[in-house]
Amino acid sequence: MEKVIVICGPTASGKTGLSIELAKKIKGEIVSCDSMQIYQEMDIGTAKPTEEEKQGIEHYLLDFVSPEERYSVADYKRDAKKAIKEILQKGKIPIVVGGTGLYVDSLIYEIEYPNIEFDEEYRKELEKRVEEEGLETLYQEAKKIDPEAIQKISQNDEKRILRILEIYHATGKTKTEQEIESRKKPVEYDYHVYALKWDREILYERINKRVDQMIEQGLIEEVRKILKKHKKFPTAMQGLGYKEVVEYLEGSITKEEMIEKIKMETRRYAKRQMTWFRKNKQTIWLDGQADKQSNMDIIIENMSI
């Protein structure tokens, strides 16, 4: 079985830098595993690596979906598998890199997510209810339907709360039941999963600093341009940083409130990511505060490359 490296961990933990250095050393190529970096035009708020940062390393599944399109976990799994196969055919080592736990699990556990036909009218009805009744009501409904799935998400995560309700509405089965049924397929590759662990306070400082940098780099202008160019955003504008800037541009919060809200929500997201990756028993934890070389040595030794 061919080996595939997976480097995951919370936002702002240094996954990009480590993976690029590793790829240079072991003749690897990178498959992004980030549910927001897939979108075109959304560069600053997703911390998408620049051409300079990539240092000539081939990256897959970055910057290829319009902000107007829906892109599912099933879509990701199909595209990631195709990219992994392509890299292996070149005689190189695939390195899957990112913080989207659902995307990671779809690969390492070979989870089959059926492409559910979504009812647009039902989605509009749910969105209307969020506006009129508040998200908390729908959160409680989702909790009754699928208590296991709801444990893994935040009470503010509108996208995933609605997803639980939509799956149940479309199939009569819960998201958890769907996942149990879908894990029956044998795993295609030998996935070696690594995650970067940080002292919480230091990680939070890194997150705060990154948000400040994003604002300086022009995040507000990036969002303004996207809103001007596109008419609908099924998922894209729900992304961290983007929805808060939209609130600011609509005048519902001040610039200072927007910045603080992005920092707070990003810290909360990082905490949920850590919880998610801890439940993957095969994860080998790397010290985020250690130098890149030490962590690369651990990966190379463990992989017997």
Beta strands, then each sheet from edge to edge (+ up, - down):
strand 1: 3-8
strand 2: 28-32
strand 3: 59-60
strand 4: 93-97
strand 5: 190-197
strand 6: 284-287
sheet 1: 3+ 2+ 4+ 1+ 5+ 6+
end
